[in-house]
């Protein structure tokens, strides 16, 4: 894993990948996520294959982008925004407008460069990030849907619907499935 991250140029202070083929990378990432919740020996084998396909796509995209010069200002703004979202995802008052202001851009331009470089809108990325964190928290034995909702920046009355929209199942069903695989 260390070699893989090194080849991608990922470091603790640089968490944004510069890749030219976002859609294939995102597709592979979604395949990994979808396979991760199936469980069982056969599914674990398939999950491993999906992870390697994801890693291969990341490396391919990275190599395609190696001819590019240093990160542009837009890349730096997006990297700052992603970092900021990863640090503050739990805040209910976190808005795309606030993130754009934090990195010093107007909302329209911020939306445009973020979507171009990440492959999804800032709002979609924030929802995706929050749901990834929610899944982590829902796997904890002491977790409750209410506590997880607050932990990822949602009011509990909105969280269940958002979680189901993103994952296809309610938080309660997700928790029960995780318990069944333990």
Residue pairs with C-beta under 8 A, 6 or more apart in sequence:
4 55
4 59
5 11
7 59
7 62
8 17
8 58
8 59
8 62
9 17
9 18
9 62
10 17
14 79
15 79
15 82
15 83
15 86
16 75
16 78
16 79
16 82
16 117
17 25
17 58
17 61
17 62
18 62
18 65
18 68
18 71
18 75
18 117
19 25
19 58
19 61
19 62
19 64
19 65
20 61
20 64
20 65
21 57
21 60
21 61
21 64
22 61
22 117
22 118
22 119
23 119
24 57
24 61
25 54
25 57
25 58
25 61
25 119
26 119
26 120
28 50
28 53
28 54
28 57
28 58
29 54
31 50
31 53
31 54
32 47
32 50
32 51
32 54
35 43
35 46
35 47
35 50
36 47
37 174
37 177
38 46
38 47
39 177
39 180
39 181
71 79
74 113
74 116
74 117
75 117
77 103
77 104
77 105
77 110
77 113
78 113
78 114
78 117
78 118
80 102
80 103
81 99
81 100
81 102
81 103
81 110
81 114
81 122
82 118
82 125
84 99
84 102
84 103
85 94
85 99
85 122
85 125
85 126
85 129
86 129
88 94
89 126
89 129
89 130
89 133
89 152
89 153
90 133
90 150
90 151
90 152
90 153
91 153
92 153
92 154
92 155
94 126
94 153
96 107
96 110
96 111
96 122
96 123
96 126
97 107
99 110
99 122
100 106
100 107
100 109
100 110
100 111
100 122
103 110
105 113
110 122
111 121
111 122
114 121
114 122
114 125
115 121
115 122
118 125
120 128
127 162
127 166
128 166
130 152
130 153
130 154
130 162
131 152
131 162
131 163
131 166
131 167
133 151
133 152
134 148
134 149
134 151
134 152
134 159
134 163
134 171
135 167
135 174
137 143
137 147
137 148
137 151
137 152
138 145
138 148
138 171
138 174
138 175
138 178
139 178
143 175
145 156
145 159
145 160
145 171
145 172
145 175
146 156
148 159
148 171
149 155
149 156
149 158
149 159
149 160
149 171
150 156
152 159
154 162
159 171
160 170
160 171
160 172
163 169
163 170
163 171
163 174
164 170
164 171
167 174
169 177
